[in-house]
Amino acid sequence: MKRTPALCALPALAVAAVLVLAGCGDDSSDSPASSPSSAATPAASYDGVDPDGLVACLGDAGVPSRVTDTVPLGVEVPVVDVDADGRATLWVFRTGAEAADNRPLITLSDEDTPVSRLVDNVVVHYADLDTAPVDAVDSCLA
């Protein structure tokens, strides 16, 4: 029996659909979901850049930024996602070691690339270098 490319893709699509749907549903428990990510809180301590300071600095530089509740796939330590106007994502970890350990999960590389890099406790990823706020990010992470 000859398989067509469309039929070969069906098992992969089915697996992807199951994984997406597994995250959906009603969690009626009384306790909050235990997520490795947390928004920037006063109780959090950062060795390097802190998310609230980063958002403020980027805002002062003219780059509207906000903390989101996004958690990168595979990251199992606390991390805060700072979205810089949709043009850059800055993942703020509590320590530089955590950032370095988790960089490959986010950037798919152990090294700096033109669109992603590691700066202290922050993994930076630019959506598009033509519109990325590189100068503002560099200034806020310096």
Backbone as ProteinMPNN parsed JSONL, in Angstrom:
{"seq_chain_A": "MKRTPALCALPALAVAAVLVLAGCGDDSSDSPASSPSSAATPAASYDGVDPDGLVACLGDAGVPSRVTDTVPLGVEVPVVDVDADGRATLWVFRTGAEAADNRPLITLSDEDTPVSRLVDNVVVHYADLDTAPVDAVDSCLA", "coords_chain_A": {"N_chain_A": [[0.838, -1.169, 0.0], [0.648, 2.109, -0.932], [1.68, 5.006, 0.675], [0.478, 8.263, 1.069], [1.847, 11.613, 1.393], [0.112, 13.152, 2.976], [-1.317, 11.271, 4.482], [0.735, 10.208, 5.993], [1.316, 12.275, 7.688], [-0.813, 12.395, 9.401], [-0.683, 10.814, 11.894], [1.199, 12.343, 13.372], [-0.109, 14.813, 13.555], [-2.306, 14.029, 15.066], [-1.118, 13.374, 17.51], [-0.112, 15.898, 18.217], [-2.526, 17.291, 18.512], [-3.656, 15.968, 20.709], [-1.81, 16.65, 22.695], [-2.172, 19.422, 22.823], [-4.864, 19.588, 23.58], [-4.735, 18.363, 26.034], [-3.908, 20.28, 27.788], [-6.134, 21.811, 28.094], [-9.292, 22.484, 29.69], [-11.367, 22.293, 32.646], [-10.237, 23.303, 35.693], [-11.207, 22.656, 38.648], [-10.232, 22.732, 41.182], [-9.562, 23.975, 44.505], [-7.12, 25.043, 45.068], [-4.526, 27.151, 43.741], [-3.158, 26.742, 40.445], [-0.186, 24.895, 40.165], [2.459, 26.246, 38.888], [5.611, 26.476, 37.252], [6.277, 28.996, 36.596], [6.076, 32.392, 37.593], [4.554, 35.539, 38.113], [6.306, 38.635, 38.374], [7.1, 39.177, 41.645], [7.19, 40.73, 44.9], [8.403, 38.964, 46.659], [10.102, 37.484, 45.163], [13.498, 36.923, 44.343], [16.227, 38.122, 42.525], [19.253, 37.404, 40.899], [20.722, 39.621, 39.397], [19.162, 41.179, 36.677], [15.869, 42.327, 37.388], [12.429, 41.515, 36.718], [10.426, 43.585, 36.994], [11.948, 45.952, 37.063], [13.105, 45.761, 34.544], [10.876, 45.962, 32.818], [10.091, 48.585, 33.465], [12.396, 50.038, 32.664], [12.511, 49.475, 29.887], [10.087, 50.641, 29.14], [10.646, 53.337, 29.747], [12.482, 53.728, 27.76], [10.929, 53.877, 25.58], [9.777, 51.559, 24.653], [7.018, 49.787, 24.812], [6.25, 47.479, 27.295], [5.46, 44.371, 28.956], [4.71, 42.049, 31.577], [4.039, 38.682, 31.024], [2.102, 35.621, 31.34], [3.311, 33.483, 30.156], [4.969, 30.376, 29.77], [7.935, 28.887, 28.845], [8.154, 25.924, 26.88], [9.184, 23.031, 28.484], [10.735, 24.268, 30.431], [11.38, 24.174, 33.823], [11.756, 25.686, 36.074], [11.28, 28.653, 38.073], [10.372, 31.372, 36.025], [10.105, 34.514, 34.388], [8.283, 36.01, 31.848], [8.971, 38.675, 29.827], [7.417, 40.657, 27.619], [8.382, 42.587, 25.007], [6.812, 44.715, 23.437], [5.99, 42.901, 21.484], [8.11, 42.593, 19.83], [10.361, 41.613, 20.942], [11.282, 39.062, 23.248], [11.949, 38.594, 26.576], [13.235, 36.423, 28.78], [13.269, 36.157, 32.103], [15.204, 34.816, 34.525], [15.814, 33.565, 37.847], [18.496, 33.219, 38.474], [21.718, 33.457, 36.845], [22.767, 30.973, 36.214], [20.472, 29.339, 36.032], [19.29, 30.545, 33.82], [21.227, 30.027, 31.84], [21.181, 27.21, 31.825], [18.616, 26.747, 30.84], [18.453, 28.071, 28.44], [18.873, 26.585, 25.927], [16.393, 25.295, 25.666], [14.687, 27.331, 25.043], [15.845, 28.881, 22.958], [16.852, 27.001, 21.262], [19.553, 26.668, 20.992], [22.9, 26.511, 22.239], [24.479, 28.66, 22.168], [25.05, 32.204, 21.624], [23.133, 33.813, 19.112], [22.292, 35.589, 16.066], [19.623, 36.327, 16.583], [19.08, 35.657, 19.206], [20.208, 35.59, 22.626], [22.183, 35.272, 25.647], [22.145, 37.111, 28.574], [23.452, 37.7, 31.52], [21.081, 36.879, 33.83], [19.093, 36.627, 31.98], [17.404, 35.467, 29.131], [17.344, 36.416, 25.873], [15.255, 36.947, 23.087], [14.761, 37.923, 19.814], [12.071, 38.828, 17.738], [12.193, 39.789, 15.136], [14.917, 41.043, 13.568], [14.991, 43.401, 12.096], [13.074, 45.097, 13.165], [13.497, 44.951, 15.838], [13.943, 46.068, 19.218], [16.776, 46.541, 19.798], [18.788, 48.336, 20.782], [17.49, 49.507, 23.022], [17.033, 47.237, 24.602], [19.68, 46.371, 25.011], [20.644, 48.559, 26.487], [19.019, 48.427, 28.788], [19.797, 46.025, 29.876], [22.377, 46.377, 30.509]], "CA_chain_A": [[0.0, 0.0, 0.0], [1.427, 3.33, -1.053], [1.224, 6.063, 1.587], [0.649, 9.624, 0.574], [2.379, 12.466, 2.459], [-0.948, 13.601, 3.882], [-1.623, 10.189, 5.418], [1.873, 10.049, 6.9], [1.292, 13.372, 8.651], [-1.945, 12.258, 10.32], [-0.315, 10.435, 13.272], [1.852, 13.471, 14.04], [-1.145, 15.791, 13.866], [-3.123, 13.494, 16.149], [-0.341, 13.525, 18.745], [-0.093, 17.325, 18.543], [-3.86, 17.672, 18.982], [-3.822, 15.423, 22.054], [-0.997, 17.447, 23.609], [-2.821, 20.722, 22.995], [-6.102, 19.413, 24.321], [-4.44, 17.933, 27.4], [-3.777, 21.47, 28.611], [-7.422, 22.482, 28.198], [-10.231, 21.853, 30.612], [-11.725, 23.033, 33.839], [-9.555, 22.889, 36.917], [-12.1, 23.153, 39.68], [-9.655, 22.602, 42.514], [-9.536, 25.22, 45.256], [-5.771, 25.59, 45.134], [-4.073, 27.667, 42.457], [-2.342, 25.816, 39.666], [1.226, 24.982, 40.498], [3.202, 26.486, 37.667], [6.963, 26.886, 37.57], [6.415, 30.415, 36.322], [5.304, 33.288, 38.429], [4.743, 36.937, 37.764], [7.268, 39.281, 39.262], [6.508, 39.44, 42.953], [8.187, 41.252, 45.831], [9.083, 37.873, 47.336], [11.097, 36.906, 44.263], [14.824, 37.512, 44.421], [16.92, 37.901, 41.263], [20.687, 37.698, 40.836], [20.871, 40.341, 38.129], [18.016, 41.994, 36.283], [14.568, 41.865, 37.874], [11.419, 41.773, 35.69], [9.769, 44.889, 37.147], [12.913, 46.968, 36.644], [13.268, 45.629, 33.1], [9.678, 46.542, 32.197], [10.167, 50.037, 33.657], [13.481, 50.556, 31.839], [12.086, 49.417, 28.491], [9.057, 51.665, 28.979], [11.33, 54.634, 29.714], [13.198, 53.793, 26.48], [9.939, 53.967, 24.506], [9.352, 50.231, 24.213], [5.967, 49.288, 25.713], [6.554, 46.114, 27.716], [4.588, 43.834, 29.999], [4.954, 40.679, 32.039], [2.967, 37.766, 30.637], [2.14, 34.363, 32.094], [3.816, 32.445, 29.267], [6.047, 29.532, 30.27], [8.526, 28.146, 27.727], [8.024, 24.471, 26.936], [10.32, 22.31, 29.052], [11.364, 24.992, 31.544], [10.764, 23.715, 35.059], [12.151, 26.567, 37.176], [10.561, 29.928, 37.944], [10.828, 32.282, 34.972], [9.134, 35.556, 34.07], [8.336, 36.415, 30.447], [8.74, 40.095, 29.563], [7.149, 40.88, 26.2], [8.755, 43.947, 24.63], [6.025, 45.207, 22.307], [5.885, 41.862, 20.466], [9.316, 42.584, 18.997], [11.391, 40.862, 21.666], [10.857, 38.377, 24.461], [13.053, 38.49, 27.523], [12.899, 35.446, 29.812], [14.059, 36.525, 33.275], [15.361, 33.735, 35.493], [16.313, 34.05, 39.14], [19.96, 33.229, 38.458], [22.355, 33.268, 35.549], [22.914, 29.531, 35.97], [19.179, 28.842, 35.547], [19.115, 31.065, 32.46], [22.132, 29.282, 30.962], [20.698, 25.831, 31.727], [17.35, 26.685, 30.114], [18.55, 28.738, 27.142], [18.629, 25.719, 24.766], [14.968, 24.981, 25.549], [14.006, 28.507, 24.517], [16.432, 29.355, 21.705], [17.325, 25.839, 20.506], [20.982, 26.822, 20.785], [23.71, 26.729, 23.432], [25.312, 29.825, 21.918], [24.372, 33.397, 21.135], [22.871, 33.85, 17.675], [21.838, 36.948, 15.724], [18.29, 36.641, 17.111], [18.918, 35.304, 20.617], [21.443, 35.606, 23.4], [22.098, 35.182, 27.102], [22.755, 38.245, 29.27], [23.292, 37.45, 32.954], [19.987, 35.97, 34.162], [18.032, 36.872, 30.999], [17.501, 34.93, 27.776], [16.72, 37.387, 24.974], [14.926, 36.463, 21.74], [14.152, 38.952, 18.974], [11.151, 38.284, 16.739], [12.638, 40.235, 13.818], [16.008, 41.984, 13.819], [14.738, 44.684, 11.432], [12.228, 45.945, 14.014], [13.791, 44.663, 17.244], [14.446, 47.186, 20.019], [18.08, 46.056, 20.269], [19.473, 49.367, 21.595], [16.798, 49.642, 24.3], [17.285, 46.013, 25.374], [21.078, 46.424, 25.438], [20.76, 49.577, 27.525], [18.37, 47.978, 30.018], [20.476, 44.854, 30.418], [23.786, 46.737, 30.791]], "C_chain_A": [[0.886, 1.236, 0.0], [0.831, 4.409, -0.144], [1.454, 7.418, 0.946], [1.171, 10.489, 1.715], [1.31, 12.921, 3.454], [-1.284, 12.529, 4.912], [-0.495, 9.98, 6.42], [1.868, 11.127, 7.982], [0.183, 13.219, 9.686], [-1.547, 11.819, 11.722], [0.345, 11.585, 14.034], [0.838, 14.537, 14.424], [-2.018, 15.32, 15.023], [-2.409, 13.654, 17.492], [-0.323, 14.989, 19.167], [-1.442, 17.775, 19.094], [-4.097, 17.179, 20.406], [-3.035, 16.25, 23.058], [-1.618, 18.815, 23.859], [-4.057, 20.582, 23.859], [-5.86, 18.985, 25.766], [-4.308, 19.132, 28.331], [-5.09, 22.204, 28.813], [-8.294, 21.779, 29.226], [-10.443, 22.706, 31.835], [-10.991, 22.457, 35.029], [-10.355, 23.468, 38.068], [-11.535, 22.998, 41.081], [-9.587, 23.968, 43.176], [-8.153, 25.849, 45.303], [-5.36, 26.109, 43.764], [-3.2, 26.646, 41.753], [-0.888, 25.989, 40.061], [1.994, 25.058, 39.204], [4.607, 26.895, 38.04], [7.178, 28.372, 37.34], [5.613, 31.219, 37.324], [5.537, 34.698, 37.943], [5.735, 37.529, 38.751], [6.566, 39.643, 40.565], [7.584, 39.984, 43.871], [8.981, 40.149, 46.512], [10.179, 37.262, 46.475], [12.41, 37.667, 44.384], [15.584, 37.143, 43.152], [18.381, 38.276, 41.4], [20.946, 38.339, 39.483], [19.643, 41.194, 37.897], [16.748, 41.435, 36.902], [13.501, 42.288, 36.856], [10.763, 43.15, 35.79], [10.686, 46.027, 36.696], [13.118, 46.949, 35.136], [12.09, 46.246, 32.36], [9.723, 48.07, 32.302], [11.227, 50.656, 32.748], [13.086, 50.567, 30.362], [11.013, 50.466, 28.2], [9.657, 53.058, 28.885], [12.065, 54.84, 28.388], [12.229, 53.835, 25.296], [9.487, 52.637, 23.946], [8.296, 49.726, 25.186], [6.216, 47.81, 26.026], [5.614, 45.692, 28.823], [5.036, 42.435, 30.363], [3.761, 39.836, 31.609], [3.088, 36.488, 31.465], [2.609, 33.194, 31.234], [4.969, 31.691, 29.919], [6.629, 28.766, 29.079], [8.411, 26.639, 27.95], [9.305, 23.84, 27.469], [10.994, 22.999, 30.219], [10.623, 24.64, 32.827], [11.239, 24.49, 36.284], [11.385, 27.875, 37.014], [11.202, 30.829, 36.879], [9.715, 33.283, 34.707], [9.366, 35.987, 32.627], [8.022, 37.902, 30.346], [8.608, 40.246, 28.048], [7.43, 42.346, 25.886], [8.061, 44.31, 23.324], [5.908, 44.192, 21.171], [7.115, 41.759, 19.581], [10.479, 41.852, 19.651], [10.746, 40.208, 22.872], [12.092, 38.217, 25.326], [12.603, 37.571, 28.653], [13.822, 35.707, 30.99], [14.034, 35.371, 34.284], [15.916, 34.309, 36.785], [17.829, 34.122, 39.185], [20.473, 33.072, 37.034], [22.515, 31.801, 35.208], [21.607, 28.931, 35.448], [18.929, 29.307, 34.116], [19.977, 30.273, 31.475], [21.649, 27.843, 30.758], [19.464, 25.717, 30.839], [17.386, 27.365, 28.745], [18.287, 27.793, 25.972], [17.149, 25.343, 24.578], [14.197, 26.12, 24.889], [14.515, 28.87, 23.124], [16.865, 28.229, 20.769], [18.802, 25.946, 20.17], [21.672, 27.029, 22.13], [24.553, 27.992, 23.325], [24.456, 31.008, 21.504], [24.241, 33.309, 19.625], [22.451, 35.277, 17.326], [20.488, 37.312, 16.345], [18.088, 36.255, 18.578], [20.269, 35.313, 21.316], [21.129, 35.502, 24.884], [22.824, 36.385, 27.692], [22.442, 38.069, 30.756], [22.172, 36.437, 33.2], [18.82, 36.092, 33.177], [18.371, 36.2, 29.668], [16.689, 35.861, 26.887], [16.452, 36.722, 23.632], [14.212, 37.58, 20.992], [13.279, 38.296, 17.917], [11.635, 38.603, 15.328], [13.704, 41.297, 14.037], [15.779, 43.346, 13.17], [13.931, 45.633, 12.313], [12.525, 45.78, 15.506], [14.332, 45.892, 17.967], [15.805, 46.849, 20.645], [18.774, 47.071, 21.184], [18.835, 49.506, 22.973], [17.077, 48.432, 25.19], [18.721, 46.03, 25.893], [21.26, 47.399, 26.598], [20.162, 49.099, 28.85], [19.053, 46.78, 30.654], [21.927, 45.156, 30.794], [23.996, 46.935, 32.278]], "O_chain_A": [[1.77, 1.377, 0.844], [-0.368, 4.685, -0.192], [2.503, 7.674, 0.356], [0.971, 10.153, 2.882], [1.588, 13.058, 4.646], [-1.511, 12.838, 6.082], [-0.744, 9.615, 7.569], [2.371, 10.899, 9.083], [0.235, 13.85, 10.741], [-2.037, 12.409, 12.686], [0.075, 11.775, 15.219], [0.922, 15.105, 15.512], [-2.423, 16.121, 15.865], [-3.027, 14.026, 18.489], [-0.498, 15.294, 20.347], [-1.493, 18.558, 20.042], [-4.676, 17.897, 21.222], [-3.525, 16.526, 24.153], [-1.592, 19.312, 24.985], [-4.271, 21.377, 24.774], [-6.703, 19.226, 26.63], [-4.565, 19.018, 29.529], [-5.16, 23.129, 29.622], [-8.055, 20.625, 29.581], [-9.773, 23.721, 32.028], [-11.108, 21.27, 35.334], [-10.197, 24.638, 38.419], [-12.268, 23.117, 42.064], [-9.558, 24.995, 42.498], [-8.021, 27.047, 45.55], [-5.79, 25.576, 42.741], [-2.582, 25.792, 42.389], [-0.421, 27.109, 40.267], [2.162, 24.059, 38.506], [4.799, 27.59, 39.037], [8.149, 28.946, 37.832], [4.59, 30.761, 37.834], [6.605, 35.013, 37.417], [5.966, 36.98, 39.829], [5.551, 40.34, 40.562], [8.768, 39.731, 43.652], [10.126, 40.373, 46.907], [11.081, 36.6, 46.989], [12.428, 38.891, 44.511], [15.587, 35.981, 42.747], [18.716, 39.328, 41.945], [21.347, 37.665, 38.535], [19.146, 41.852, 38.812], [16.559, 40.22, 36.944], [13.656, 43.317, 36.199], [10.566, 43.813, 34.772], [10.242, 46.957, 36.022], [13.286, 48.0, 34.517], [12.28, 46.971, 31.384], [9.426, 48.767, 31.332], [10.98, 51.69, 32.128], [13.306, 51.559, 29.668], [11.027, 51.102, 27.146], [9.241, 53.868, 28.056], [12.251, 55.973, 27.942], [12.657, 53.828, 24.141], [8.877, 52.587, 22.878], [8.638, 49.279, 26.281], [6.372, 46.995, 25.117], [5.046, 46.521, 29.533], [5.657, 41.732, 29.566], [2.611, 40.228, 31.806], [4.059, 36.301, 32.198], [2.331, 32.039, 31.555], [5.841, 32.295, 30.545], [5.895, 28.069, 28.378], [8.555, 26.151, 29.071], [10.39, 24.098, 26.948], [11.764, 22.362, 30.938], [9.404, 24.785, 32.916], [11.133, 24.0, 37.409], [10.892, 28.17, 35.925], [12.419, 31.013, 36.851], [8.532, 32.951, 34.789], [10.491, 36.289, 32.229], [6.938, 38.341, 30.731], [9.552, 39.998, 27.298], [6.786, 43.238, 26.437], [8.65, 44.224, 22.247], [5.745, 44.58, 20.014], [7.159, 40.925, 18.677], [11.462, 41.513, 18.991], [9.789, 40.73, 23.444], [13.141, 37.764, 24.867], [11.686, 37.91, 29.401], [15.031, 35.501, 30.886], [12.985, 35.009, 34.816], [16.431, 35.427, 36.801], [18.392, 34.987, 39.856], [19.758, 32.617, 36.141], [22.412, 31.418, 34.042], [21.624, 28.111, 34.53], [18.415, 28.548, 33.295], [19.509, 29.893, 30.402], [21.703, 27.321, 29.645], [19.281, 24.707, 30.16], [16.436, 27.24, 27.972], [17.529, 28.165, 25.076], [16.71, 25.102, 23.454], [13.17, 25.892, 24.249], [13.725, 29.135, 22.218], [17.206, 28.477, 19.612], [19.258, 25.38, 19.176], [21.113, 27.639, 23.042], [25.256, 28.358, 24.267], [23.306, 30.855, 21.092], [25.127, 32.796, 18.942], [22.273, 36.096, 18.228], [20.232, 38.487, 16.606], [17.019, 36.507, 19.133], [21.315, 35.083, 20.709], [19.982, 35.625, 25.313], [23.978, 36.649, 27.354], [21.307, 38.267, 31.189], [22.295, 35.272, 32.824], [17.694, 35.71, 33.494], [19.477, 36.346, 29.148], [15.497, 36.071, 27.114], [17.31, 36.019, 23.098], [13.205, 38.116, 21.454], [13.688, 37.328, 17.276], [11.503, 37.777, 14.425], [13.428, 42.34, 14.629], [16.317, 44.348, 13.642], [14.092, 46.85, 12.216], [11.872, 46.406, 16.341], [15.093, 46.669, 17.391], [15.959, 46.87, 21.866], [19.287, 46.705, 22.241], [19.539, 49.609, 23.978], [17.328, 48.579, 26.386], [18.964, 45.742, 27.065], [21.949, 47.096, 27.571], [20.735, 49.339, 29.913], [18.901, 46.547, 31.853], [22.625, 44.296, 31.332], [25.108, 47.24, 32.709]]}, "name": "protein", "num_of_chains": 1, "seq": "MKRTPALCALPALAVAAVLVLAGCGDDSSDSPASSPSSAATPAASYDGVDPDGLVACLGDAGVPSRVTDTVPLGVEVPVVDVDADGRATLWVFRTGAEAADNRPLITLSDEDTPVSRLVDNVVVHYADLDTAPVDAVDSCLA"}
